[in-house]
């Protein structure tokens, strides 16, 4: 089978691999769509996970069940499925608390185990979720959407707290827009997106979001948003979030900053203004909820997929994207 393969840190290429043998409790999935994430680039360069080379990357994917092990009854050949990539140990303190995404020895398809940038992938059946008649490209958004939902849950949305009236998301890339659209889907009436890219802001506006150019115009909106989230991973942007958060509001650190990055925040201001700070990592058993949202969406979230490509044409995007601000979610598609 054809696959993208990381053979060493920084080395990615096309490979012809043997079909994986099906282990007990597993199914062979024919990959139909698989999305590229910045995490894949970090994995390539050995900055995320265990640096388990050689590796087939790709943790955002959906497809059809091609074959199952003899002990499997939960799925059958032909089933249309999305993959939950996280593989927690199930017994560490975090797992026992239900925080499987914070597992002390977390593994994942596409990070420590071969993932979805291949024609076929072997997946444990309890990591497969039926997608009904949802399109494969849309179903492959379930993993990043599940990460967003985990972040919103960590920030207190959907836990009985009142819904914020206003929200601001920094970063109009695919994840920032998915976060903004999720806030709107959860009932936030006014959702703004800030960025320095005018083409990306124009796209955000076309999705029904309020575009805000980072700079002096945005500064006039200080302390006016009930909920503020960063999806840029830029430490300076994270540092400035508190200045845009209304009294009693919440600030969510969602973008992935460099591990050695540091910010300066005045504890007294957080105390005096009763600001809630939240962080989020990965997804935590949110795939079914994400699929439910995608099945009810009017197609807006699916518009975040800007490219559907064969495996070989995906390789250049591992060099930190295309440089084109109109590029959103890039996916491998078996039909491209």
Helices and strands as residue ranges (DSSP letters): E 2-8, E 11-16, E 26-35, H 38-44, E 60-68, E 80-83, E 86-87, H 93-96, G 100-102, E 107-108, E 120-124, G 125-127, E 128-130, H 136-139, H 142-154, E 166-170, H 174-185, E 190-195, H 198-206, E 210-213, H 216-219, E 225-230, H 235-240, G 241-244, E 245-253, H 267-273, E 276-279, H 287-296, G 301-304, E 305-309, H 311-314, G 315-318, E 329-333
